[in-house]
Amino acid sequence: MKDRVEEKGKWPCGVCKKGVGYNSNLCHGCKKWIHKQCSGVKGSLRNASQTFICRCCKVDRPITDGLNTDLHLDIGNGVSLEKVDKFCYLGDMLDADGGCDSAVTARVRPAWKKFHEYLPILTGKEFSLKLKGKVYATCVRSCLMYGSETWPMKVERELKMKWTEISMIRWMCRVKLNERKKSEELGELLGLEPVSLMIEKSRLKWFGYVEQKDDNDWVKRCITWEVEGTRQRGRPKKTCWDCVKNDTWKV
């Protein structure tokens, strides 16, 4: 353990690739040392030291019935499916670890691309602010919010989308930060509501459609479905159902 502290470059973390110290654990899958903050282990590392598998190895070798098996699916004729940790489905990015980190990043990039496509209209002096706001809401914001109805949105990801929209709004209004103008006032000039509020509305609207479905519909059943078994100590991961319940309390 002392060598890992003195020679950090020799012992990189298997997840973040930075030098490890005393507060680390050995992965029994890739045989690499993992930081405590990268391991995801709640509580003491001693309890999980004998069976610890890092999240990178869990993606490559998922745990099924307590046994590590390689994710390999042969569809015949010598063709096998590739194993990945995330993939894009209908424009929405699905991550093996759950959450919406990859999805938010995947929507911010095309939103900026769409913003640059309409840059002559959104930043032109000959167009009114109301017209710019309508074009932005129709062409850019719809691209930014695509698929957000089912995201288990965390505060940091919501702030990332908010900062993205604020940057676009200030660009459309030709206002710099040193001018000391509030983003809420600029949004009112464009006739735009905050993106966080629009996500809440779209989530509740989608939830209303789901509630109207039959009780045997698989989408309606998956929202409140609870996985059987035991889980690790600590707070469970945030789900879409948690976001819906928080939105209903705000109404």
KESE-519752 format. One line per field, with one value per residue (C-alpha): y negated, z negated, x. Coordinates in steps of 0.05 Angstrom, whole numbers, plus 5000, padded with zeros to 4 digits. Example, Ala and Ser with C-alpha at 12.3 -4.5 7.8 and 13.67 -1.06 7.14 Angstrom:
# KESE-519752
north	[5090; 5021]
up	[4844; 4857]
east	[5246; 5273]
//
This chain:
# KESE-519752
north	[5000; 4953; 4962; 4940; 4875; 4859; 4880; 4855; 4860; 4935; 4950; 4913; 4921; 4970; 4920; 4848; 4867; 4823; 4846; 4885; 4879; 4915; 4906; 4955; 5026; 5081; 5102; 5178; 5171; 5127; 5133; 5057; 5012; 4968; 4903; 4904; 4848; 4887; 4954; 4937; 4976; 4949; 4953; 4989; 5021; 5081; 5110; 5111; 5126; 5200; 5195; 5124; 5114; 5044; 5014; 5021; 5096; 5101; 5073; 5121; 5180; 5170; 5210; 5262; 5308; 5291; 5315; 5272; 5288; 5256; 5216; 5253; 5263; 5305; 5293; 5348; 5352; 5333; 5264; 5239; 5174; 5125; 5111; 5037; 4995; 4946; 4940; 4892; 4913; 4867; 4807; 4821; 4847; 4907; 4920; 4987; 4953; 4920; 4846; 4792; 4768; 4794; 4773; 4700; 4696; 4728; 4675; 4614; 4626; 4630; 4571; 4528; 4555; 4535; 4467; 4453; 4473; 4419; 4369; 4316; 4313; 4321; 4268; 4222; 4150; 4144; 4196; 4181; 4216; 4248; 4279; 4304; 4336; 4372; 4399; 4420; 4456; 4492; 4512; 4512; 4524; 4582; 4614; 4600; 4630; 4690; 4752; 4713; 4738; 4804; 4778; 4787; 4716; 4696; 4626; 4622; 4647; 4598; 4542; 4564; 4556; 4490; 4462; 4485; 4447; 4385; 4382; 4386; 4333; 4284; 4296; 4282; 4219; 4196; 4187; 4201; 4221; 4155; 4119; 4148; 4167; 4225; 4286; 4288; 4217; 4237; 4299; 4256; 4210; 4272; 4300; 4363; 4400; 4433; 4500; 4534; 4513; 4538; 4605; 4612; 4596; 4645; 4699; 4689; 4688; 4754; 4783; 4763; 4803; 4863; 4860; 4864; 4930; 4998; 5027; 5085; 5039; 5053; 4979; 4964; 5025; 5009; 4940; 4968; 5036; 5053; 5101; 5157; 5172; 5135; 5073; 5039; 4990; 4917; 4878; 4914; 4885; 4832; 4857; 4824; 4841; 4801; 4741; 4747; 4749; 4686; 4651; 4667; 4637; 4572; 4566]
up	[5000; 4986; 5057; 5086; 5048; 5067; 5140; 5162; 5236; 5227; 5195; 5235; 5215; 5261; 5269; 5268; 5285; 5229; 5177; 5119; 5046; 4981; 4991; 5049; 5063; 5110; 5165; 5173; 5246; 5278; 5219; 5214; 5154; 5151; 5112; 5058; 5094; 5159; 5129; 5110; 5045; 4986; 4919; 4904; 4960; 4917; 4924; 5000; 5007; 5022; 5076; 5103; 5178; 5207; 5251; 5314; 5303; 5287; 5356; 5391; 5347; 5316; 5255; 5268; 5212; 5173; 5228; 5275; 5347; 5411; 5447; 5513; 5557; 5619; 5668; 5716; 5780; 5742; 5724; 5652; 5621; 5595; 5520; 5503; 5441; 5475; 5541; 5576; 5584; 5622; 5607; 5532; 5502; 5455; 5404; 5372; 5304; 5308; 5299; 5352; 5354; 5425; 5448; 5426; 5460; 5523; 5527; 5511; 5571; 5625; 5593; 5603; 5674; 5688; 5656; 5703; 5763; 5746; 5723; 5777; 5750; 5676; 5674; 5731; 5714; 5763; 5725; 5662; 5596; 5596; 5665; 5641; 5580; 5623; 5671; 5612; 5576; 5640; 5670; 5614; 5548; 5576; 5595; 5526; 5488; 5532; 5489; 5423; 5400; 5376; 5349; 5275; 5273; 5220; 5199; 5233; 5300; 5295; 5283; 5344; 5388; 5354; 5367; 5439; 5450; 5413; 5459; 5520; 5492; 5478; 5548; 5579; 5538; 5550; 5475; 5441; 5368; 5349; 5366; 5303; 5332; 5303; 5346; 5324; 5352; 5418; 5421; 5412; 5469; 5513; 5486; 5459; 5395; 5357; 5387; 5319; 5316; 5387; 5369; 5309; 5352; 5406; 5354; 5322; 5390; 5408; 5341; 5355; 5420; 5383; 5329; 5383; 5408; 5387; 5321; 5358; 5404; 5395; 5394; 5337; 5298; 5306; 5273; 5204; 5212; 5154; 5165; 5115; 5076; 5032; 5050; 5022; 4964; 4978; 5017; 5078; 5148; 5169; 5217; 5264; 5215; 5161; 5208; 5223; 5148; 5137; 5194; 5167; 5100; 5134; 5171]
east	[5000; 5058; 5084; 5018; 5022; 5094; 5089; 5020; 5036; 5051; 4983; 4929; 4856; 4819; 4761; 4788; 4861; 4890; 4939; 4909; 4925; 4905; 4830; 4824; 4802; 4826; 4779; 4776; 4756; 4810; 4859; 4866; 4861; 4799; 4788; 4735; 4697; 4700; 4681; 4610; 4617; 4577; 4610; 4675; 4716; 4733; 4662; 4668; 4742; 4734; 4681; 4690; 4680; 4688; 4633; 4676; 4680; 4606; 4591; 4638; 4619; 4550; 4531; 4477; 4453; 4516; 4563; 4605; 4588; 4611; 4559; 4558; 4496; 4502; 4446; 4468; 4508; 4571; 4543; 4547; 4523; 4574; 4575; 4573; 4563; 4515; 4477; 4429; 4357; 4308; 4352; 4357; 4422; 4414; 4469; 4485; 4494; 4426; 4414; 4413; 4485; 4497; 4428; 4438; 4506; 4477; 4421; 4464; 4510; 4455; 4420; 4482; 4488; 4416; 4428; 4486; 4443; 4392; 4445; 4428; 4357; 4371; 4426; 4404; 4390; 4332; 4290; 4250; 4263; 4194; 4207; 4275; 4242; 4190; 4244; 4287; 4229; 4208; 4275; 4327; 4293; 4252; 4319; 4348; 4289; 4277; 4266; 4271; 4202; 4232; 4299; 4314; 4338; 4389; 4405; 4473; 4444; 4386; 4436; 4476; 4414; 4398; 4468; 4464; 4399; 4425; 4485; 4439; 4392; 4448; 4475; 4407; 4398; 4470; 4481; 4547; 4558; 4590; 4525; 4493; 4426; 4387; 4374; 4301; 4290; 4321; 4278; 4216; 4237; 4241; 4176; 4210; 4197; 4256; 4277; 4270; 4197; 4185; 4216; 4169; 4109; 4128; 4141; 4073; 4040; 4073; 4053; 3981; 3983; 4011; 3957; 3904; 3932; 3905; 3930; 3962; 4002; 4077; 4095; 4048; 4071; 4145; 4137; 4120; 4153; 4200; 4258; 4261; 4324; 4373; 4412; 4473; 4471; 4457; 4406; 4378; 4385; 4336; 4283; 4233; 4177; 4213; 4215; 4141; 4124; 4166; 4132; 4063; 4082; 4100; 4034]
//
